[in-house]
Every structure is written in structure tokens, then in C-alpha cells.
Amino acid sequence: MSELSQFIAAIEEDDDRPWALATVVGVSGSTYRLPGAKQLLRADGTSVGTVSGGCLDTDLLRIVDDVIAYDTVRFVTYNLSADDDEIWGFGLGCNGVTELLVEPASMARPLLRELNEARRVARPIAVVTGLDGPTGGARLLAGPDGDHTGTLGSAILDRSAVAAATEAFRHGGHRHLALADGTRAFIEVQVPPPRLLVCGAGHDAIPLVQHGAALGWAVTVVDERAAY
């Protein structure tokens, strides 16, 4: 099961206790996770995935509590680059800055479903998320051919976002975008996972398939022997 599938399963199987989704939308210096990494959290500390290896969770849970209570989006920046980062209680010494978007599951659920479906059918997709100002939290989803849904608030911003998303597909990787109104957006690019073709269904294929699946790869086993 992919991480996206785990997020959706957690949200939909336990809807009585609300979740919040944290996404890394910016980093600087040495950080534990890169942009695009996600973590699903509940106020009681239950989580799926990680954005920090657990080092930010104590304070992040405070943000999650507010996000769930007020059903709103929050942006938070953790700066661990200072020499006195021990005052935060993290003690990482990794000299990095992590910027997070935290949103209630009610807002994140449609996006997760869209990303999961795109992954299932091996369709590339880019998510453009406004990071500040009037576009903060607004989203636009774009394909490599320029098709898109959602809006950042105006036709000018949408055209700029779609063009930047198309460029991101060509050159790969997540990136920040300066919008025409002076605000920023984060472009998250999801491409189909690598395909692993395993020829032969013997006992030695089992760990290979397990590891491939754990990496989120699309694994196919081929064997003409029906008994296997």
C-alpha cells in the first residue's frame, strides 16, 4: 500500500476523530525531509508518515490542534539553524529550516484522493499551492499538457501557475513560484512510480517484491507456471 493510500485509509476509517495533514513546502539547509513529504496527524499524537523524523512532532501537535479546532489552514516555519536551537527542545544540530503547510483533513481529502488516483493510473500531476496572502491555501492541479482544475484566484495567476507547472514537469522536481501578485506558490510534482518487473515467482522473488512494494514502486511478477 502506498503512503497516499495509507493516508486515505486512515482518514476514512476513523472519521470520528479528525486528522490534519502537514506537507513540507519549503526547506533550507540540512533537513530531515524534502519538499513534498507529508505526515497525517491527530491531536492525540497518532500519525502516519513523517515530515521530520519525530523531532518537530511535539510543537506540530499544537498547530494540529488549532487547525482541527478552527478548520483552517496554517503555515509554520521551524528554524533549526541557530546555534541555540536547544531552546526549542529539538537538539538536532542539522542547521536547517523547514516550512510546513498544515490543513484539516476535510480540505486535504479531495487532494489525496486525486493524487492517489493519478498514481494508480500512472498519470503525472502537479499541485500548485498558494503559500501566502490571498492565495494562501488555494490550489490548482495541472497535467503535463496544460490541462488543469482549481484556481489560485484569477486567470492571470492561473496561467502563470500552469506554465510553471508545465516547466516543472519538463525539468522535474518540486519548486517555489513567485506569482504575479507578489505572493508565493509551491509546485509539487508527482510522476508515476518506477515499475519493477520480476521474472519468476520463486521463493527468492518474495523479498524482492516486498522491498519494491515498500518503496512504493509498481511491482509486477511474471511466471508462466500457474502453480506459482
C-alpha positions in Angstrom: 0.0 0.0 0.0 1.4 3.4 -1.0 1.7 6.2 1.6 -1.1 8.1 -0.1 -3.3 5.0 0.2 -2.4 4.8 3.9 -3.4 8.5 4.4 -6.8 7.9 2.7 -7.4 4.7 4.6 -6.6 6.4 8.0 -8.9 9.4 7.2 -11.8 7.4 6.0 -11.6 4.5 8.5 -11.5 6.8 11.6 -13.6 9.8 10.6 -14.9 10.4 14.1 -11.5 11.6 15.3 -10.4 14.3 12.8 -6.9 14.4 11.3 -4.7 17.2 9.9 -2.2 16.9 7.0 1.2 18.5 7.2 3.2 19.0 4.0 6.8 20.2 3.6 6.5 23.2 1.2 10.0 24.6 1.7 13.4 23.8 3.1 16.8 25.5 3.5 20.0 24.0 4.7 20.1 20.4 6.1 16.7 19.0 6.8 15.3 15.5 7.6 12.7 15.5 4.8 12.5 17.3 1.4 9.6 19.4 -0.1 6.5 17.3 -0.8 6.9 15.0 2.2 3.7 14.6 4.2 2.5 13.5 7.6 -1.0 12.8 8.8 -1.6 13.7 12.4 -4.3 13.6 15.1 -4.3 15.8 18.2 -3.8 12.7 20.4 -0.3 12.1 18.7 -1.4 9.3 16.3 0.4 9.8 12.9 1.0 8.3 9.5 4.2 9.2 7.6 6.7 11.8 8.8 7.9 15.3 8.0 10.8 15.4 10.5 11.6 12.0 11.9 9.6 13.0 15.0 11.7 15.9 16.2 9.0 18.5 15.4 6.0 16.5 16.5 5.6 18.0 19.9 5.1 21.5 18.7 3.4 20.4 15.5 0.7 18.7 17.5 -0.1 22.2 19.0 -0.6 23.5 15.5 -2.7 20.5 14.5 -5.0 21.1 17.5 -5.7 24.6 16.2 -6.1 23.6 12.6 -8.7 20.9 13.6 -10.5 23.2 16.1 -10.9 26.1 13.7 -11.0 24.1 10.5 -8.4 26.4 8.9 -5.0 26.3 7.1 -1.8 27.2 8.9 1.7 27.8 7.7 4.5 27.3 10.2 8.3 27.6 9.8 10.8 25.7 12.1 14.2 27.3 12.0 16.8 24.9 13.5 19.8 26.8 12.0 20.5 28.8 15.1 23.3 27.8 17.4 20.9 27.9 20.4 18.3 25.6 18.9 18.4 23.6 22.1 15.9 26.2 23.5 13.3 24.6 21.2 13.9 21.2 22.7 14.9 19.6 19.4 18.6 19.4 19.7 19.1 18.3 16.1 22.1 20.3 15.1 21.1 19.8 11.5 21.2 23.5 10.6 18.1 23.6 8.5 14.8 25.4 8.0 11.5 23.5 7.4 8.4 25.3 6.2 5.1 23.4 6.6 1.5 23.7 5.3 -0.9 22.2 7.9 -4.5 21.7 6.8 -7.6 19.9 8.2 -8.4 16.5 6.6 -11.7 18.0 5.4 -9.6 20.1 3.0 -6.9 17.6 2.3 -9.1 14.6 1.5 -10.0 15.6 -2.1 -6.4 16.3 -2.9 -5.2 13.0 -1.5 -7.8 11.1 -3.5 -6.8 12.9 -6.7 -3.1 12.2 -6.1 -3.8 8.6 -5.3 -5.9 8.1 -8.4 -3.2 9.8 -10.6 -0.7 7.4 -9.1 -2.9 4.4 -9.7 -3.4 5.1 -13.4 0.3 6.3 -13.8 -0.7 9.9 -14.7 1.7 12.7 -13.9 0.2 15.6 -11.9 1.4 18.8 -10.4 -0.2 20.6 -7.4 0.3 24.3 -7.2 -0.5 25.6 -3.7 -0.6 29.3 -2.7 1.7 29.9 0.3 0.8 33.4 1.5 -1.5 36.4 1.0 -5.0 36.0 -0.6 -3.8 32.8 -2.4 -2.7 31.1 0.8 -4.0 27.5 0.8 -5.6 27.9 -2.7 -4.8 25.0 -5.1 -4.6 24.4 -8.8 -3.9 20.9 -10.2 -2.2 20.7 -13.6 -1.2 18.0 -16.1 1.8 18.0 -18.4 -0.3 19.1 -21.3 -1.6 22.2 -19.6 -5.0 20.8 -18.6 -5.9 22.0 -15.1 -8.6 22.2 -12.4 -8.9 24.5 -9.4 -7.8 28.2 -9.2 -5.4 30.5 -7.4 -7.9 33.3 -7.6 -7.5 34.9 -11.0 -6.9 34.0 -14.7 -3.5 35.7 -14.7 -2.3 33.7 -11.7 -3.8 30.5 -13.1 -2.0 30.9 -16.4 1.3 31.7 -14.7 0.9 28.6 -12.4 0.0 26.3 -15.3 3.0 27.5 -17.3 5.3 27.0 -14.3 3.8 23.5 -13.6 4.4 22.5 -17.3 8.1 23.7 -16.9 8.4 21.7 -13.7 7.3 18.5 -15.5 10.0 19.0 -18.1 12.8 19.6 -15.6 11.5 17.6 -12.7 11.3 18.2 -9.0 9.3 20.5 -6.7 9.9 24.2 -6.7 8.7 27.6 -5.5 7.0 30.1 -7.8 6.7 33.8 -7.5 3.2 34.8 -8.5 2.2 38.0 -10.4 0.6 39.5 -7.3 3.8 39.2 -5.3 2.8 36.1 -3.3 4.5 32.7 -3.5 3.3 29.2 -4.5 4.7 25.7 -4.1 4.7 23.4 -7.1 4.6 19.7 -6.1 5.2 17.3 -9.0 4.0 13.7 -8.8 5.2 11.3 -11.5 4.3 7.6 -11.9 6.3 5.4 -9.6 9.1 3.2 -11.1 7.9 -0.1 -12.4 9.6 -3.3 -11.1 9.1 -6.3 -13.4 10.1 -9.5 -11.5 10.5 -12.5 -13.9 10.0 -15.7 -12.0 7.8 -16.3 -8.9 10.2 -18.4 -6.9 10.9 -18.0 -3.2 13.7 -15.6 -4.0 11.2 -13.2 -5.6 9.3 -12.7 -2.3 11.8 -10.4 -0.6 12.3 -8.5 -3.8 8.6 -7.9 -4.2 8.3 -6.9 -0.6 11.1 -4.4 -0.8 9.8 -3.0 -4.1 6.3 -2.5 -2.7 7.7 -0.9 0.5 9.5 1.7 -1.7 6.2 2.5 -3.4 7.1 1.0 -6.7 4.6 -0.6 -9.1 5.6 -4.3 -8.9 4.6 -6.9 -11.4 5.5 -10.6 -11.1 5.6 -12.7 -14.3 5.7 -16.5 -14.3 4.3 -19.0 -16.8 4.0 -21.7 -14.1 0.4 -21.4 -12.9 1.2 -23.1 -9.6 3.3 -20.1 -8.6 
